Every structure is written in structure tokens, then in C-alpha cells.
């Protein structure tokens, strides 16, 4: 695998997005457009990856963090000018290759980048244009070749003759250059056009005029060159990427009976023999074990799920659910929970910032927040851990083998020790000793004939 420097053009405003967010920071399947391109470049073997940023540069820099290096294009003076801003990275690549990519083409793959570099090297080119063949090439720059297949020029649609407009091979705006040749060509660029901009396409003409060989590599999948200019194209790219992601998981042994109904973001791990049914959403950062079932409108966000877990119509955020546990229907596990093995988190149960021991049952209509719960605990219907006094939050501790009667309020901070019971309808404010029964409710009084009187 050849090593190279990647320069990613990510400075544009993206006005057609009609957004306060820079275009390259809009997301496809949970990952920023530019980050998809950066990852593809790195996977293809990029030694250095530099993003040329401009519009809201600091926000782009903060969002991408240490994902790549940066160069800044303060004025938007064309694609050639953008590449000039990365001159220090290009000079550092002297003797090697530079690949120019676009920050708004998230569907480009590492495989295509590698193949383009291989074609560049095998043909002895100084520059190689990454191209595609389209049935309708309207609006794209056409690739004009000579009889031996070499590139003669790139002609923009508006400047093309009828014969040139009949050409189906178009310029993707992505290139492989020999670094030394790119440095030479950039030094010759001028803004001699109506817009007063420096065009990267002019480097091709400069190299051809210098007698250098320029070629083109036609990609296998035209979707890879799709640029994102508006929300419609963003949705189209999302649909393609979703399909790619689902196919990867299915090839790895995940069953998805109705793929179009399932949403899975990038950076998700799913074990073999897991089944994902209609309506499920699995967000970036989630990990799902083997032989799980995820059904209904379940949502997992940065959730870690063990093996043999059944999740039905439930939401799990930034929490861990261990093996052989059932969740739902209609459960909500909020951040910072660790749920043990063989636990039942039933219908209309909400957990928050809590640890739940193995074999515990929280079957229905219960809130457990800011609590440490032992093993083999049973929660009756309607239990509430009362963790908030209006200004501070406190924790409950419930020992192994405790039994919490239905409609119990545990007013934190409070401890129910191992083997203890609480009677139904109790409001527990003091520690319950081991193997004890706590009753905290008024004795029943019947008022005879009260209604008639």
C-alpha cells in the first residue's frame, strides 16, 4: 500500500445547505462529511492528512480535533488557491504522492483511493484525474483524451463544443499528483479568469504544457463522487451510506429481515446471530453482542450490550446492559447505568445513573435513579427511588436479595440491607436492617357510613 499525503478541501460555505453549520460538518449516518473523507484517506494509507478549512474554521477545527492537520484559506479564491494553502504539507511530501479530495464527498472509499494511486504509479503519470462515466454529464467538466488514452484537457460544460459535451467521462474534482509536479504547477497558477480565482484544473493544463504525462482513473461506483450541496443530496448520500453499513453487518452475520426500516450509524459493532427488526435505531458508538434481539422502535445511543440480550421498544443511552438481560417494552435506560446479567427491566421502567446487580427484576412502572442495587432484588410495581430534594440528588443502596413491595417510595439517601423487605405502599426514610420487614404507612381506618353522612 503506497503512502501519500491527503489534502482535503473543506473551506467552502455551502450556501445551498441554508445552515449555520459549515457544510462539511453536516452528518451522514452520524459522522461528519469531512470525517468520512479523512477516514477513507487514512484507511487508504495516508501518512499525513491535512484539511484546508475556511468558513467557520475554528468550529471545523474544534469538531475534527486531532483527526487531521489543518491549513486555513482565509479568502475563498478557488480550488487552486485552497490547495496552495497546504503548500507546507505538499512540500513535505516531496518525492511522493499527494491526493486531493473534497470534504463534501463522504462516499469516497479507501479502495478507490488506493486504486487511483496504483493507476497513477503504473502509468508513470505526473497527475491522475479521478473520473466517472455518467449517462447525463450535464454541468460537469469533461475529460478529453487522445488516441492513446492520455488526458489532453479538462473542459468545463459551458465551454465545451457539442462534440465535447457528448463525452460521458467527467472530472470528479479529485486527483492524484506527484508532489514535485504539483508544487511546480501551483507555482505557475494565475487568476486569469472572469472570477479572478485560482482553478485547480489549470494545473493539468500547466503540466501538459510542460510535457508531463497526465492520466485518468475511472471509478467503479459513480456514487463515490457524489458531492453534497443541499439537504436533498445529503439525504441521498445518507440512504447510500445506510445501505453500505447494513450490508457490512449482514455480511458479518447479523440478520436484518427488513433492511430499509433499520437505521444504523457508523462506528457501530454488532455480533453474529443478532436479529434487528423494523424500526430499530443504533447510533454511533454502540456495541451489541452476539445472539441479541432488537425489535420495535428501540434506540441505542453509545450503548454497550452483552450477548443474548432482548431489547423491545426501548431506549438505552450511554449505558451498559450485560448478557441475558431483557429490556422493555417501553423501558428507558438513561446515561451512566450498568445493568447486570439476567436482569429484567420491564415495561415503563426508567433507570438513571444506577448499578443493577445480576438476576434482579424490575418488572414494571418503576423509577430507579442514582441507586446501587444488589443481586436477586425484586422491585414491585410502582416503586420510586426519591433521589431529588429540590436542590441536591442522593443515592439509594439496596442489598442482595431484598424485596421492594409495590408502590414503595425509597427516600434517598437510604439503605435497604440484604434480605430486607418493604411492605407495599411504604415510604422508607430510614435504614432497613438485614432480613427485616419495614412498614411505613398509616394503619387503615374505616369510617362507617361516611358517604351517607
C-alpha positions as CSV (number, residue, x, y, z in Angstrom):
1,X,0.0,0.0,0.0
2,X,1.5,3.3,-1.1
3,X,2.0,6.0,1.4
4,X,0.8,9.5,0.4
5,X,-0.3,12.9,1.7
6,X,-4.0,13.7,1.5
7,X,-5.2,17.3,1.1
8,X,-8.9,17.6,1.8
9,X,-10.7,20.8,0.6
10,X,-13.1,21.8,3.3
11,X,-13.2,25.6,3.3
12,X,-16.4,26.4,1.5
13,X,-19.5,28.0,2.9
14,X,-22.1,25.6,1.4
15,X,-24.7,28.3,1.0
16,X,-27.2,25.9,-0.6
17,X,-27.4,24.0,2.7
18,X,-29.1,27.1,4.2
19,X,-27.4,26.3,7.5
20,X,-25.5,27.9,10.3
21,X,-23.4,24.7,10.4
22,X,-20.4,24.5,7.9
23,X,-21.3,22.1,5.1
24,X,-18.5,19.7,5.9
25,X,-19.8,19.3,9.4
26,X,-23.2,18.1,8.4
27,X,-23.5,14.4,9.1
28,X,-24.2,11.2,7.2
29,X,-25.0,8.2,9.4
30,X,-23.8,10.0,12.5
31,X,-20.4,11.1,11.1
32,X,-19.4,14.5,9.6
33,X,-19.0,14.6,5.9
34,X,-15.4,15.7,6.2
35,X,-14.6,13.0,8.7
36,X,-15.8,10.3,6.3
37,X,-13.3,11.6,3.8
38,X,-10.5,11.8,6.4
39,X,-11.2,8.2,7.5
40,X,-11.1,7.0,3.9
41,X,-7.8,8.7,3.3
42,X,-6.2,7.2,6.4
43,X,-7.6,3.8,5.7
44,X,-6.0,4.0,2.2
45,X,-2.6,4.7,3.8
46,X,-2.3,8.5,4.1
47,X,0.8,9.4,6.0
48,X,-0.4,13.0,6.5
49,X,-4.0,14.2,6.2
50,X,-4.5,18.0,6.0
51,X,-7.9,19.6,5.8
52,X,-8.0,23.1,4.2
53,X,-10.6,25.0,6.2
54,X,-12.0,28.5,5.9
55,X,-15.7,29.2,6.6
56,X,-16.1,29.0,10.4
57,X,-12.6,27.5,10.5
58,X,-12.5,27.3,14.3
59,X,-15.7,25.4,14.6
60,X,-14.4,22.9,12.0
61,X,-11.1,22.6,13.8
62,X,-12.8,22.1,17.2
63,X,-15.2,19.5,15.8
64,X,-12.5,17.4,14.0
65,X,-10.0,17.8,16.8
66,X,-6.9,15.7,16.3
67,X,-8.4,13.8,13.4
68,X,-6.2,15.6,11.0
69,X,-3.9,18.6,10.4
70,X,-5.2,21.9,9.2
71,X,-4.4,24.7,6.7
72,X,-6.5,27.8,6.6
73,X,-7.9,29.5,3.4
74,X,-8.8,33.0,4.7
75,X,-10.2,34.1,1.3
76,X,-12.2,31.9,-0.9
77,X,-10.2,32.3,-4.1
78,X,-10.8,29.0,-5.8
79,X,-9.8,25.4,-5.5
80,X,-6.3,26.0,-6.7
81,X,-5.9,28.7,-4.1
82,X,-7.2,26.3,-1.4
83,X,-4.5,23.7,-2.3
84,X,-1.9,26.4,-2.2
85,X,-2.7,26.9,1.5
86,X,-1.5,23.4,2.1
87,X,1.9,24.1,0.5
88,X,3.9,23.1,3.6
89,X,2.3,19.7,3.6
90,X,2.8,19.2,-0.1
91,X,6.5,20.2,0.1
92,X,6.9,17.7,3.0
93,X,5.6,15.0,0.6
94,X,8.4,15.8,-2.0
95,X,9.3,12.6,-3.9
96,X,5.9,11.0,-3.0
97,X,2.3,11.5,-3.9
98,X,-0.4,14.0,-3.0
99,X,-4.1,13.0,-3.2
100,X,-6.6,15.9,-3.4
101,X,-10.0,15.1,-2.0
102,X,-13.2,17.0,-1.3
103,X,-14.6,17.4,2.2
104,X,-18.2,17.1,0.9
105,X,-17.8,13.7,-0.8
106,X,-18.4,11.3,2.0
107,X,-19.0,8.2,-0.2
108,X,-15.4,8.0,-1.5
109,X,-13.8,4.8,-0.3
110,X,-10.2,3.8,0.7
111,X,-10.3,1.1,-2.0
112,X,-10.9,3.7,-4.8
113,X,-8.1,6.0,-3.4
114,X,-5.7,3.0,-3.4
115,X,-6.7,2.0,-7.0
116,X,-6.3,5.6,-8.2
117,X,-2.8,5.7,-6.8
118,X,-1.9,2.4,-8.3
119,X,-3.1,3.5,-11.7
120,X,-1.1,6.7,-11.3
121,X,2.1,4.8,-10.5
122,X,1.7,2.1,-13.1
123,X,1.1,4.7,-15.9
124,X,4.0,6.9,-14.8
125,X,1.7,9.9,-14.6
126,X,2.6,13.2,-13.0
127,X,-1.1,13.8,-12.4
128,X,-4.1,11.5,-12.5
129,X,-7.7,12.7,-12.5
130,X,-10.2,10.6,-10.7
131,X,-13.2,10.4,-13.1
132,X,-16.6,8.8,-13.6
133,X,-18.7,8.0,-16.6
134,X,-22.2,9.4,-16.4
135,X,-25.1,9.0,-18.8
136,X,-26.1,12.6,-18.1
137,X,-22.9,14.6,-17.7
138,X,-24.6,18.0,-17.8
139,X,-22.8,20.6,-15.7
140,X,-19.6,18.6,-15.2
141,X,-16.2,19.2,-16.7
142,X,-15.4,16.7,-19.5
143,X,-12.3,14.6,-19.8
144,X,-10.8,14.9,-23.3
145,X,-8.4,12.1,-24.1
146,X,-6.0,11.5,-27.0
147,X,-5.9,8.3,-29.1
148,X,-3.6,6.6,-26.6
149,X,-5.9,7.3,-23.7
150,X,-3.9,10.1,-22.2
151,X,-5.7,13.2,-20.9
152,X,-5.4,16.2,-23.3
153,X,-7.5,18.6,-21.3
154,X,-10.4,19.1,-19.0
155,X,-13.1,21.3,-20.5
156,X,-16.0,22.8,-18.5
157,X,-19.5,22.2,-19.7
158,X,-20.2,25.8,-20.5
159,X,-17.0,26.0,-22.6
160,X,-17.4,22.6,-24.3
161,X,-18.2,22.1,-28.0
162,X,-21.2,19.8,-29.0
163,X,-18.7,17.0,-29.6
164,X,-17.1,17.5,-26.2
165,X,-20.5,17.7,-24.5
166,X,-21.2,14.2,-25.9
167,X,-18.3,12.8,-23.7
168,X,-19.6,10.9,-20.7
169,X,-16.4,10.9,-18.7
170,X,-16.4,13.7,-16.2
171,X,-14.0,15.2,-13.7
172,X,-14.8,14.3,-10.0
173,X,-12.6,17.1,-8.6
174,X,-10.3,14.6,-7.0
175,X,-6.7,14.0,-8.1
176,X,-3.5,12.1,-7.5
177,X,-0.4,14.2,-8.1
178,X,3.3,13.6,-7.9
179,X,4.2,16.0,-5.1
180,X,7.0,17.7,-7.0
181,X,4.8,18.2,-10.1
182,X,2.0,19.7,-8.0
183,X,4.5,22.1,-6.4
184,X,5.7,23.2,-9.9
185,X,2.1,23.6,-11.2
186,X,0.9,25.6,-8.2
187,X,3.7,28.0,-8.7
188,X,2.5,28.7,-12.3
189,X,-1.2,29.2,-11.4
190,X,-2.7,32.6,-12.2
191,X,-6.2,34.0,-11.6
192,X,-6.7,35.0,-15.3
193,X,-10.4,34.4,-15.5
194,X,-13.6,36.3,-15.1
195,X,-13.9,35.2,-11.4
196,X,-10.4,36.2,-10.5
197,X,-9.9,32.8,-8.9
198,X,-7.1,30.1,-9.0
199,X,-8.5,26.9,-10.5
200,X,-7.0,23.6,-9.6
201,X,-8.0,22.2,-13.1
202,X,-5.5,24.7,-14.6
203,X,-2.7,22.7,-13.0
204,X,-3.5,19.9,-15.5
205,X,-3.0,22.3,-18.5
206,X,0.2,23.6,-16.9
207,X,1.6,20.0,-16.6
208,X,0.6,19.1,-20.1
209,X,2.2,22.2,-21.5
210,X,5.4,21.2,-19.6
211,X,5.3,17.8,-21.5
212,X,4.3,15.9,-18.4
213,X,2.1,12.8,-18.6
214,X,-1.5,13.2,-17.3
215,X,-3.9,10.3,-17.0
216,X,-7.3,9.5,-15.6
217,X,-8.7,6.7,-13.4
218,X,-12.4,5.9,-13.9
219,X,-14.0,4.8,-10.7
220,X,-16.1,1.6,-10.4
221,X,-19.0,3.2,-8.4
222,X,-20.3,6.6,-9.5
223,X,-21.9,7.2,-6.1
224,X,-18.4,7.7,-4.7
225,X,-18.0,11.1,-6.3
226,X,-21.4,12.5,-5.1
227,X,-20.8,15.9,-3.6
228,X,-23.2,17.3,-1.0
229,X,-24.6,20.8,-1.9
230,X,-28.0,20.7,-0.3
231,X,-30.3,18.8,2.0
232,X,-31.7,16.6,-0.8
233,X,-28.2,15.4,-1.8
234,X,-27.4,14.9,1.9
235,X,-30.4,12.6,2.2
236,X,-29.4,10.7,-0.9
237,X,-25.9,10.2,0.4
238,X,-27.4,9.1,3.8
239,X,-29.5,6.4,2.0
240,X,-26.5,5.1,0.2
241,X,-24.3,5.0,3.3
242,X,-27.0,3.4,5.4
243,X,-27.3,0.6,2.8
244,X,-23.5,0.1,2.8
245,X,-23.4,-0.1,6.6
246,X,-26.3,-2.6,6.8
247,X,-24.7,-4.8,4.2
248,X,-21.4,-4.9,6.1
249,X,-23.3,-6.0,9.2
250,X,-25.3,-8.6,7.3
251,X,-22.2,-10.0,5.7
252,X,-20.7,-10.3,9.3
253,X,-23.6,-12.5,10.4
254,X,-26.3,-10.0,11.6
255,X,-29.9,-10.7,10.5
256,X,-31.9,-7.7,9.3
257,X,-35.1,-9.0,7.8
258,X,-36.3,-5.6,6.5
259,X,-33.1,-3.6,6.0
260,X,-34.7,-0.4,4.7
261,X,-36.6,0.0,8.0
262,X,-33.4,-0.1,10.2
263,X,-31.1,2.8,10.9
264,X,-27.5,2.0,11.9
265,X,-24.9,4.7,12.1
266,X,-21.1,4.5,11.5
267,X,-18.9,3.2,14.3
268,X,-21.3,0.5,15.5
269,X,-20.3,-3.1,16.4
270,X,-22.9,-5.9,16.2
271,X,-22.2,-9.5,17.0
272,X,-23.1,-12.5,14.8
273,X,-26.6,-14.0,15.1
274,X,-28.1,-10.8,16.4
275,X,-31.5,-10.0,14.8
276,X,-32.6,-6.4,14.2
277,X,-36.2,-5.9,13.4
278,X,-38.2,-3.0,11.9
279,X,-37.8,0.5,13.4
280,X,-34.6,0.0,15.4
281,X,-32.1,2.8,15.5
282,X,-28.5,2.1,16.6
283,X,-26.3,5.2,17.0
284,X,-22.6,5.7,16.6
285,X,-20.5,4.3,19.5
286,X,-22.9,1.5,20.3
287,X,-21.7,-2.1,20.7
288,X,-24.1,-5.0,20.5
289,X,-23.1,-8.6,21.4
290,X,-24.0,-11.9,19.8
291,X,-27.4,-13.5,19.5
292,X,-29.3,-10.4,20.7
293,X,-32.8,-9.4,19.5
294,X,-33.6,-5.7,19.0
295,X,-37.2,-5.0,18.0
296,X,-39.7,-2.3,17.7
297,X,-38.7,1.4,17.8
298,X,-35.7,0.7,20.0
299,X,-32.9,3.3,20.1
300,X,-29.4,2.6,21.3
301,X,-27.1,5.6,21.7
302,X,-23.5,4.8,22.8
303,X,-24.9,1.7,24.5
304,X,-22.9,-1.4,25.2
305,X,-25.0,-4.5,25.1
306,X,-23.8,-8.0,26.1
307,X,-24.7,-11.4,24.4
308,X,-28.3,-12.8,24.4
309,X,-30.0,-9.6,25.3
310,X,-33.6,-8.9,24.2
311,X,-34.5,-5.2,23.7
312,X,-38.1,-4.4,22.8
313,X,-39.3,-0.9,22.0
314,X,-36.9,0.7,24.4
315,X,-34.3,3.5,24.6
316,X,-30.8,2.9,26.0
317,X,-28.3,5.8,26.2
318,X,-24.7,5.7,27.3
319,X,-25.2,2.7,29.5
320,X,-24.1,-1.0,29.7
321,X,-26.5,-3.9,29.6
322,X,-24.9,-7.2,30.3
323,X,-25.7,-10.7,28.9
324,X,-29.1,-12.5,29.0
325,X,-31.0,-9.4,30.2
326,X,-34.4,-8.4,28.8
327,X,-35.3,-4.7,28.4
328,X,-38.8,-3.5,27.6
329,X,-41.2,-3.0,26.1
330,X,-41.1,0.8,26.7
331,X,-38.2,1.0,29.1
332,X,-35.8,3.9,29.3
333,X,-32.3,3.4,30.4
334,X,-30.7,6.8,30.8
335,X,-26.9,7.6,30.9
336,X,-24.4,6.1,33.4
337,X,-26.3,2.8,34.1
338,X,-24.7,-0.6,34.4
339,X,-27.3,-3.4,34.3
340,X,-26.1,-6.9,35.3
341,X,-26.7,-10.3,33.8
342,X,-30.1,-12.0,33.6
343,X,-31.9,-8.8,34.7
344,X,-35.4,-8.0,33.8
345,X,-36.1,-4.3,33.0
346,X,-39.7,-4.4,32.1
347,X,-42.4,-2.1,30.7
348,X,-42.4,1.6,31.7
349,X,-39.3,1.2,33.8
350,X,-36.8,4.1,33.9
351,X,-33.2,3.8,35.1
352,X,-30.8,6.6,35.6
353,X,-27.2,6.7,36.9
354,X,-27.7,3.4,38.6
355,X,-26.0,0.0,39.0
356,X,-28.3,-3.0,38.9
357,X,-27.0,-6.4,40.1
358,X,-27.4,-9.8,38.4
359,X,-30.8,-11.6,38.4
360,X,-32.6,-8.5,39.6
361,X,-36.2,-8.0,38.4
362,X,-37.7,-4.5,37.8
363,X,-40.8,-5.6,36.0
364,X,-43.0,-2.6,35.5
365,X,-43.8,1.0,36.2
366,X,-40.8,1.8,38.3
367,X,-38.2,4.5,38.5
368,X,-34.7,3.7,39.8
369,X,-32.4,6.7,39.8
370,X,-29.0,7.3,41.5
371,X,-29.1,3.9,43.1
372,X,-26.8,0.9,43.7
373,X,-28.9,-2.3,43.6
374,X,-27.6,-5.7,44.5
375,X,-28.3,-9.1,43.1
376,X,-31.6,-11.0,43.1
377,X,-33.6,-7.9,44.1
378,X,-37.3,-7.8,43.3
379,X,-39.0,-4.4,42.7
380,X,-42.7,-4.3,42.9
381,X,-44.8,-2.3,40.5
382,X,-44.8,1.5,41.1
383,X,-41.6,1.7,43.1
384,X,-39.8,5.1,43.1
385,X,-36.4,6.0,44.4
386,X,-36.9,9.5,45.5
387,X,-33.5,10.9,44.7
388,X,-34.0,14.7,44.5
389,X,-34.9,17.1,47.2
390,X,-35.2,20.2,45.0
391,X,-31.5,21.2,45.2
392,X,-29.4,18.0,45.6
393,X,-29.5,14.4,44.4
394,X,-28.9,11.5,46.7
395,X,-28.3,7.8,46.3
396,X,-30.2,4.7,47.4
397,X,-28.5,1.5,48.3
398,X,-30.4,-1.8,48.1
399,X,-28.7,-5.0,49.2
400,X,-28.8,-8.5,47.7
401,X,-32.0,-10.5,47.9
402,X,-34.1,-7.5,49.0
403,X,-37.8,-7.4,48.2
404,X,-39.3,-4.0,47.5
405,X,-43.1,-4.1,47.8
406,X,-45.2,-2.4,45.2
407,X,-45.8,1.4,45.5
408,X,-42.7,1.8,47.8
409,X,-41.0,5.2,47.9
410,X,-37.4,5.0,48.9
411,X,-36.4,8.5,50.0
412,X,-32.7,8.9,49.4
413,X,-30.2,8.8,51.0
414,X,-31.4,5.5,52.4
415,X,-30.2,1.9,52.6
416,X,-32.2,-1.3,52.4
417,X,-29.9,-4.0,53.6
418,X,-29.5,-7.6,52.4
419,X,-32.6,-9.8,52.5
420,X,-34.8,-7.0,53.8
421,X,-38.5,-6.4,52.7
422,X,-40.6,-3.3,52.4
423,X,-44.3,-3.5,52.7
424,X,-46.5,-2.4,49.8
425,X,-47.3,1.3,49.9
426,X,-44.5,2.2,52.3
427,X,-42.4,5.4,52.2
428,X,-39.0,4.4,53.5
429,X,-36.9,7.2,55.0
430,X,-34.7,5.2,57.5
431,X,-32.3,2.3,57.0
432,X,-34.0,-1.1,56.8
433,X,-31.8,-3.8,58.7
434,X,-31.0,-7.2,57.2
435,X,-33.8,-9.7,56.8
436,X,-36.3,-7.2,58.3
437,X,-39.7,-6.0,57.1
438,X,-40.2,-2.3,57.0
439,X,-43.8,-1.0,57.1
440,X,-44.1,2.8,56.7
441,X,-47.8,3.6,56.1
442,X,-50.7,4.7,58.2
443,X,-52.9,1.9,59.7
444,X,-56.2,1.6,57.8
445,X,-59.2,3.2,59.5
446,X,-62.7,2.6,58.1
447,X,-65.3,5.4,58.7
448,X,-68.7,3.6,58.9
449,X,-71.5,5.3,56.9
450,X,-69.1,8.2,56.0
451,X,-70.5,8.6,52.5
452,X,-74.2,8.8,53.6
453,X,-73.4,11.2,56.4
